[in-house]
Amino acid sequence: MIRYRCPTCSAQVYFANQKCLSCQTDLVFTPGKGFDAAGDVESCANRDQIGCNWRADQANGLCRSCAHSTLIPDLAVEGNAERWAKFEASKRILMRMLIVLDLPLSEPGDKGTPRPRFLFKGSDQVSQVIMGHADGDITLNIAEADDDYRVAERADMGERYRTLIGHLRHETGHAYWEVLVRPDEARLSQSRAIFGDDRLDYAKALDAHYKSEPPQGWQQSYVSEYATAHPYEDFAESWANLLHILDGLETAQSHGVSVTGRLGAVPQDPNQILQHLMQVPFDDLVAEWIALSVSLNALNETMGHASFYPFILSPKVGEKLEWIRGVIAAGKP
């Protein structure tokens, strides 16, 4: 997340701020631009309910992020409003990046229908919430917003990393594979060469994954154990990690943090940092991220926290991430 300034007093404000803490100006955020005073632009209709601080630019009074939530949890259930607000706060981090990267955010040929679409479900709505993606619809279990539930799931699944933003980035990987890769024969062929054949029976592959140990030496080719389950999951896990890296380095660059110096001069306009990161040599990008994440892992451990970034970026994984960055830069086929 880049550094922002109050439009009234120029004090530093943060991505989630609804108000400048220095001059008390009510703030409204526009992706790719920054903050305006609330009186100068219209606020999202969800501002008061879930703390959305974005600008309304949809016909229904919603911002671009909230408009992509096509199903929300039952707010009559105690705690669901807070759970939904937490998910939406993380989704705004994701949506800002998707917008700045100019990734397609509507159905092919129909600019009025959002894609991907986010469906937030609770156990009060269905007997069991299965998180996943299908044809542009991303289903998320609202219970994941509860720290104790998410930590228990992480332990039960044997995961080292499980966050709301992680879920969101992973599932959008599935959604964009369908938009950016599947329709293009050349990209689809390259994807199968890099990640494996997506026509492999998904249900059987996932069942085998959960019943057996991961392949020996999987760290040399995959960013996570889950990535070994199926080519779909390898792509989605790689996609999510690329977004982790881009967002992490954008934040570091915006705050003047550089370990290796290999990323070059930081653009004067902080809104251009992400585009700069999309263009620097990928080896330099990875070298800076590894150096930064190692330092932050050590700092986290010093403070008694889990690793900041518990993944290993082998050369093979780097090749996967570099290919995905190229697909994003090339845009919709």
Sequence and secondary structure as in RCSB ss.txt:
>XXXX:A:sequence
MIRYRCPTCSAQVYFANQKCLSCQTDLVFTPGKGFDAAGDVESCANRDQIGCNWRADQANGLCRSCAHSTLIPDL
AVEGNAERWAKFEASKRILMRMLIVLDLPLSEPGDKGTPRPRFLFKGSDQVSQVIMGHADGDITLNIAEADDDYR
VAERADMGERYRTLIGHLRHETGHAYWEVLVRPDEARLSQSRAIFGDDRLDYAKALDAHYKSEPPQGWQQSYVSE
YATAHPYEDFAESWANLLHILDGLETAQSHGVSVTGRLGAVPQDPNQILQHLMQVPFDDLVAEWIALSVSLNALN
ETMGHASFYPFILSPKVGEKLEWIRGVIAAGKP
>XXXX:A:secstr
   EE TTT  EE TT SB TTT  BEEEETTTEEEETTTS B TTHHHH   BB  STTS  TTGGGEEE   T
TSTTHHHHHHHHHHHHHHHHHHHHHTT   EETTEEEEESSEEEEE TTTSSS   EEETTEEEEEGGGGSHHHH
HHHHHHHT S   HHHHHHHHHHHHHIIIIITT HHHHHHHHHHH  TTS HHHHHHHHHHS   TTGGGT SSS
GGGS HHHHHHHHHHHHHHHHHHHHHHHHTT  SS TT S  SSGGGHHHHHTTS HHHHHHHHHHHHHHHHHHH
HHTT   S      HHHHHHHHHHHHHHHH   
